[in-house]
Amino acid sequence: MRIFIAGIDGYLGWPLALYLSQRGHVVAGADLFLRRQWVAEMGSASITPIVSMADRLLAFAEHYRQPLAFYEGDLRDYAFVEQALREFQPDAIVHLGEMPSAPYSMLDVQHAVFTQTNNLVSTLNLLFAMRDVPGCRDTHLVKLGTMGEYGTPNVDIPEGFFEIEYRGRKDTLPFPRQAGSWYHWSKVHDSNNVMFACRMWGLRSTDIMQGVVFGTRIDEMNGDPRLLTRFDIDQSFGTAINRFCAQAVIDHPLTLYGKGHQQRGFLPLRDSMQCLTLAIENPPPTGDYRVFNQFEEVYGVTELAHKVQKVGRELGLAVTVHNLENPRIEKEEHYYQPDHQRLLDLGYQPTHDIESEMRIMLVDLLAYRDRIESLRDVLIPDIRWDGTRRKVGFIESQ
Amino acid sequence: MRIFIAGIDGYLGWPLALYLSQRGHVVAGADLFLRRQWVAEMGSASITPIVSMADRLLAFAEHYRQPLAFYEGDLRDYAFVEQALREFQPDAIVHLGEMPSAPYSMLDVQHAVFTQTNNLVSTLNLLFAMRDVPGCRDTHLVKLGTMGEYGTPNVDIPEGFFEIEYRGRKDTLPFPRQAGSWYHWSKVHDSNNVMFACRMWGLRSTDIMQGVVFGTRIDEMNGDPRLLTRFDIDQSFGTAINRFCAQAVIDHPLTLYGKGHQQRGFLPLRDSMQCLTLAIENPPPTGDYRVFNQFEEVYGVTELAHKVQKVGRELGLAVTVHNLENPRIEKEEHYYQPDHQRLLDLGYQPTHDIESEMRIMLVDLLAYRDRIESLRDVLIPDIRWDGTRRKVGFIESQ
């Protein structure tokens, strides 16, 4: 299949290009390198030293001996999107080209506006190009959403839609979303726009409500450091397990926000690649809008910190776990029971050995101990959901 | 109360300024006059000859002998929004400053992107200004949504939220939205953003899911033609009853889209003013996000066309009703039972004499027969939901 990756320079985009190429697919991608800028704006950098796209492409060519067309440009520019699709004629588009951080979106009005307009406009441009570029009407859009779209309702979370009875009548309706940041809401807005385009124009899409991804590598990097993906640890672009592992290797306490009783769906990077590929290789029928909840298992964040602590200690690291004042406004105690059956039905085989994955990560990150140490300052958040900006303090664990 | 009307030059904004001033409130408003441009872009113009804002303000001063501060500027410019709120210090903001047309938003990718970014950014700017401008944290945002956010589900439509039982557990959740155009989705996105801001920051808002408004006047125009509001009849900015009345006075068939069995909530312009004022004068508690469904009654569009026909014939007009090919993709037969209790509880007294209102409209519009005749071409739509643009044809009534 011919697969176009929007956001191919990112944490998921780059390994996905390798993973799909390994399986014999023809890959192209687009990027504007904004992720590198955003992380720099946070005073941070990728812990894994990532090379330029030119060098990535050179290394790719050496290992994979097949073309990888790269389009440098802005997905908010319709002419750019149109030309890329017209030239490449993809069977599937994986849209990873969005601003993916909740704290970044909560910084101030400019960042909130940027997040929502950047994410909505890129998706609208892709939808219109699929409708209007000859040969692309049947292209399958694999759109990255997030489990965070649903929030933490007091009922089970289905995969996108649910049948309800209300005042004696029945209907199947989109499951209500209750996101927790401007970023998460941008994903909800996108989901609604994609659902509408499929219904209006007979486009087809898989909307992936993905959990939190963690990991430093997939096998398809072939041990070549030029093929590594980025790995962020700052408050905006570093997510829970990744940040815990970085903290563990520099003897920094693992930081839980608030009580640390929050539960979320998680999955290793290699599982994300497997799941996205299953979605791509098993497209829905034309005109169908389907939703997958994509994660391996629900974990409590405290439980995950203790797993990192256990594995870290096995590696001789002195790991402590501390609670921080919560910079976010979120429920810290909540019911959480999301369905995640559809990818299993397609053949998803979860790794399930989360501690082995953590061990690989810690060993990988030990090689970059100095880089992490030099970025120690970015590990404690200061972007607060109430609009103020000041470092949060440690609190008693609860 | 001090009330700031965003979009004060529009169909609802201008009469609301008069209505509120008559009741003793102090009004200010902002506009960039985009509505005048959009209608011109549709090849049309207001049937009522509206004067410049300078002349409107002069007439206002003559009749009302109180200040009306006008801010010309772009609500997408945060600095503009911030300065206006800082200066005026409103108790309430009525946000009518959005692009309000479904067909206009469906024209092409540029219009879809414009609609969603214009509407979202203006609302985000107002929310952040309410949070950050000293003295505005407690300001009440009256945000105009639309009944079209809900679509036409097969169950009753509550006012914003509903309690459900799902797999044996209960929760109160936002009612799922199923909008039918990029414009309507922009309103859903806005509603979600406003709900989130209230939850995060303790702002307060009333989100008005308004039905289709019709009418040429309210009493507070005092018979002065300079105080008239605009009246549009083109496919994008002219809505059902207004368009029917314009068609009736030039002997053009009243045009129903498709079978004409669609049902919608409608209300006269004077009821819209009454309802908005009730919402303003009865603000919710700080931190509350409440939703009102705002309409007088649900009518079938065929039924309304026949009412216009009846009243028109009483006035000596030869009125016919014809079905057109439907340019939209929408359900033409559907269940429709939306709640609308909350405004009644606050004291809303519906006009309920829709035929009297139609008579006033027809008499008013007969004075502009030549203007309507000169715009006859804009009465048949050509913007289709499938992305093509060509005039729809007449079909047999069904």
Interface residues (C-beta under 8 A of the other chain):
Chain A: Y78 D108 V109 Q110 A112 V113 Q116 T117 L120 V121 L124 N125 F128 R131 D132 P153 N154 V155 D156 F162 I164 Y166 R167 R169 K170 D171 L173 P174 F175 P176 R177 Q178 A179 G180 W182 W185 V188 H189 N192 N193 F196 R199 M200 W201 I329 Y335 W385 D386 G387
Chain B: Y78 D108 V109 Q110 A112 V113 Q116 T117 L120 V121 L124 N125 F128 R131 D132 P153 N154 V155 D156 F162 I164 Y166 R167 R169 K170 D171 L173 P174 F175 P176 R177 Q178 A179 G180 W182 W185 V188 H189 N192 N193 F196 R199 M200 W201 I329 Y335 W385 D386 G387
